[in-house]
């Protein structure tokens, strides 16, 4: 093995350790008791095994408050992610396959909006939803999640690169309508891009913290990031039960990652394949 290759592999190994270290700490800390979390052998090694006790405390604390937040996150991420994917796929396909007046200007506006930080839009969005009477409702989180300029841009580029125009023209010559062409020809070719946008949208909505924090005032509607943030604030300010609350925060953070891991493992097989399925219809 060449020395240059050894150096590259060592650098990659260092990066893997760098990214896995926080995950390892989270797993180890989730198995510790409240006392062992702040004392013991060290933060990166096990001190007893209290994971199941911590999980029981997590799911029963404050009348199952965590489970309510978990259900809210599933609702927001599911509806927001699927809705954003549908809007982005249709918009990207339209920008790529059709020529219409104002197409260039509209797509330039989409590209320009990609550069705007999402946090800069939270306050205007709050004012708009407040005037519409939608704050402190589930729609205050779901509706803004349906729009993603980056996802539209991604699908526009992917549709333009994966769908041959000759295939679309051939389908039109055969008498297929535009809806049938999209559903049976274009969509199978776009499957990897669709799954990518779906995962990105679900993860973005699942991890969204600032928007629900501004839009929601009732803790019953909180998603997991806002709820766990509330617990961390209580743990910081409460000296008596701070250790137990920090344990709930850590275990709750670990559990919140599990649905995303399941989603990635379930959908990753759809990234492969689908590249030429449409041409066989």
SVG drawing of the C-alpha trace seen along z (x, -y; Angstrom):
<svg xmlns="http://www.w3.org/2000/svg" viewBox="-58 -40 63 42">
<polyline fill="none" stroke="black" stroke-width="0.4" points="0.0,0.0 1.3,-3.4 2.1,-5.9 -0.3,-8.4 -3.1,-5.9 -2.3,-5.2 -2.6,-9.0 -5.9,-9.2 -7.3,-6.3 -6.1,-7.6 -7.7,-11.0 -11.0,-9.3 -10.8,-7.2 -10.2,-10.4 -13.3,-11.9 -15.4,-8.8 -14.3,-9.0 -15.0,-12.7 -18.6,-12.2 -19.3,-9.1 -17.9,-10.4 -21.1,-12.4 -23.3,-9.5 -21.2,-7.2 -21.4,-9.7 -25.2,-9.9 -25.6,-6.1 -23.3,-5.8 -24.9,-8.7 -28.4,-7.2 -27.4,-4.1 -26.3,-6.0 -28.3,-7.1 -28.8,-10.7 -25.9,-10.5 -23.6,-8.5 -24.1,-11.1 -22.1,-13.7 -19.6,-11.4 -18.0,-8.0 -15.5,-6.5 -15.9,-9.1 -18.3,-10.4 -17.2,-8.0 -17.6,-4.7 -20.4,-2.8 -21.2,-3.1 -24.0,-0.6 -26.8,0.0 -30.0,-2.0 -31.3,-2.4 -34.6,-0.6 -35.2,-2.5 -34.5,-5.7 -36.8,-4.8 -39.6,-4.0 -39.0,-7.4 -39.0,-9.1 -42.3,-7.8 -44.1,-8.2 -42.8,-11.6 -45.5,-14.3 -48.2,-11.9 -46.4,-10.8 -45.6,-14.3 -42.7,-12.9 -45.0,-10.5 -47.3,-13.4 -44.4,-15.4 -43.2,-12.3 -46.6,-12.0 -46.6,-15.7 -43.2,-15.3 -44.4,-12.3 -47.5,-14.3 -45.5,-17.4 -42.7,-15.6 -45.0,-13.2 -47.5,-15.7 -44.8,-18.4 -42.4,-16.0 -44.9,-14.4 -46.5,-17.7 -43.2,-19.4 -42.1,-16.4 -45.3,-16.6 -45.0,-20.4 -41.3,-20.2 -41.6,-17.3 -44.5,-19.0 -42.7,-22.4 -39.4,-20.9 -40.9,-18.8 -42.9,-21.8 -39.8,-24.1 -37.8,-21.4 -40.2,-20.1 -42.4,-23.0 -41.7,-26.3 -44.0,-29.1 -44.0,-32.9 -42.0,-34.0 -40.3,-30.7 -36.8,-32.1 -37.9,-34.9 -39.8,-32.6 -37.0,-30.1 -34.6,-32.9 -36.8,-33.9 -36.7,-30.4 -32.9,-30.4 -32.8,-33.8 -35.0,-32.5 -32.6,-29.6 -30.1,-32.2 -32.5,-33.7 -31.9,-32.1 -35.0,-30.4 -34.6,-32.2 -35.0,-35.5 -38.5,-34.4 -39.8,-33.3 -41.0,-36.6 -42.8,-37.6 -44.3,-34.2 -45.5,-34.6 -47.1,-37.9 -48.9,-36.5 -50.2,-33.4 -51.2,-35.6 -53.3,-37.8 -54.9,-34.6 -55.6,-33.2 -53.4,-30.1 -50.8,-30.5 -50.7,-27.9 -52.2,-25.3 -50.7,-22.4 -51.0,-24.3 -48.6,-26.9 -45.9,-24.3 -47.1,-22.2 -47.9,-24.8 -44.5,-26.6 -42.9,-23.2 -44.6,-22.6 -42.4,-25.1 -38.7,-24.4 -36.9,-26.4 -33.9,-24.1 -36.1,-21.1 -37.7,-22.7 -34.2,-23.5 -33.0,-20.0 -36.0,-18.4 -35.7,-20.8 -32.0,-19.8 -32.7,-16.1 -35.7,-16.1 -33.7,-17.8 -30.8,-15.3 -32.8,-12.1 -35.7,-12.4 -34.9,-12.3 -37.0,-14.8 -37.2,-12.2 -38.9,-9.8 -41.5,-12.5 -42.0,-13.3 -42.5,-9.6 -45.1,-9.3 -47.0,-12.3 -46.9,-10.9 -48.4,-7.6 -51.3,-9.7 -50.5,-9.7 -51.8,-12.7 -49.6,-14.9 -50.8,-13.4 -50.1,-9.9 -46.7,-10.9 -45.8,-12.3 -47.1,-9.4 -46.0,-6.4 -42.9,-7.8 -41.3,-10.7 -42.0,-9.8 -40.3,-6.3 -37.2,-8.0 -37.3,-10.6 -37.6,-8.1 -34.1,-8.5 -34.5,-12.3 -38.0,-12.0 -36.8,-9.9 -33.9,-12.3 -36.2,-15.3 -38.6,-13.3 -35.8,-12.4 -34.4,-15.9 -37.9,-17.4 -38.7,-14.9 -35.4,-15.5 -35.7,-19.3 -39.2,-19.3 -38.3,-16.8 -35.4,-18.9 -37.1,-22.3 -36.8,-24.2 -37.1,-27.9 -40.4,-27.9 -42.4,-25.8 -40.9,-27.7 -42.2,-31.0 -45.5,-29.7 -46.7,-27.5 -47.5,-28.6 -49.2,-25.4 -46.8,-22.7 -49.3,-20.1 -48.5,-21.0 -44.7,-21.0 -42.5,-18.8 -39.6,-16.9 -36.9,-19.6 -38.9,-22.3 -40.1,-19.9 -36.6,-18.6 -35.4,-22.2 -38.0,-23.0 -36.8,-20.2 -33.2,-21.3 -34.2,-24.8 -36.0,-23.3 -33.0,-21.1 -30.7,-24.1 -32.9,-26.2 -34.0,-23.3 -31.2,-22.3 -33.2,-19.5 -34.3,-17.4 -31.7,-18.7 -29.9,-15.4 -33.0,-13.4 -34.2,-15.9 -30.8,-15.9 -31.1,-12.1 -34.5,-12.5 -33.1,-15.1 -30.3,-12.8 -32.5,-9.7 -35.1,-11.7 -32.5,-12.9 -31.4,-9.4 -35.0,-8.2 -35.7,-11.1 -32.9,-9.9 -34.3,-6.4 -37.2,-7.3 -34.8,-9.1 -32.5,-6.1 -35.4,-3.8 -36.5,-6.2 -33.1,-6.2 -32.6,-2.4 -36.1,-1.8 -35.9,-4.2 -32.3,-3.8 -33.0,-0.9 -35.2,-3.2 -32.2,-5.3 -30.9,-2.5 -33.1,-1.5 -35.8,-3.5 -33.3,-5.1 -34.6,-3.3 -38.0,-1.9 -39.9,-4.7 -38.4,-3.8 -39.8,-0.2 -43.4,-1.3"/>
</svg>
